[in-house]
Amino acid sequence: MYPAREEHGRWRAVWYEDGERQQCEAASEEKLAPRLEKITERLQAGAPDMKRPGADLIAYYLDPDRLPLEHSAYVEHLVPPR
């Protein structure tokens, strides 16, 4: 975390995620801290997909080609047990 360079400047934080430099800034240290808590939680959980838009995640889980058909919960509800 870097303090503001000027009196009314912005506080910055810089980190690397998935090999790319990321940056976040806020008007004060107090406003930057909650943002960094969320980022720290995501990085500790190893959950890079938390950055993806919700529509992308929903599309991924609804994709019929994601799992083999015989393991699909949808198919298990359609086919009665023998």
N, C-alpha and C positions, 0 to 999 in steps of 0.2 A: 504494500500500500504506500502510495506517495502523497504527501501533503500538498496542498495548493501552493503553486509557485508565487502567486501574487496574493494580495490581501483579500480580494473577492474572487479568487480563482477556485477551481474545482479539484476535489480530491480524486485520485485515480488508483485503480488496482489493475495489475497486469498478471496474467497467468497463461500457461500453455495447456491446451486441451486437444487431444487427438492430433498432436503435432502442429497445431495452429495457435498463434498468439491471440489471446482474447483480452479485452479491456472493458472496464466498467468505471463509471465516474458519477460523482454526486456533488452537491453544493457544500456538504460538510462531512466530517468523519462520522457523525452520528447517523446521517442518512445513507452513507455508504456501507456501514457495518451490517445492517439487515440483508442487504443484497449479497454481501460476501458470505453470510451464513448459509444462504440458499445454495450458492455456488459450491461452498465447502461440502455441504451435505451431499450434493449431486456427485462431486468428485470422489468423496469417500465411499459412496455407494457403488461407484463404478457404473453409473447409469447415464451414459451419454445420450440415450434416446429421450431423456427428459427435456432436451432442447427442441425436439421435433414438434411440429404443429400437431394438434390433436387429430386433425383430419387424416394426416399421414399414418398415425398409429392405428386409428380405427380401420382405415383401408387395409393396413397390413393384417390385422386380425380377422377381417372379414374376407380376405383373399382366399377363394376356394382352392387354389393351387399351393397354399402354404403348407398344408399337411397332406400326407397320403390319404386317400379317400377312406380306406378301411379304419383309420384312426380318428376320423372326424366325429366329434360329438354329435354333429348334425345328422350324420348317417346312422349313428347308433340309435337315435330317436326314431328314425324312419323305419329301420329294419327291426322287426320283433325278434327277441331272443329265441333260439331253437330249443 
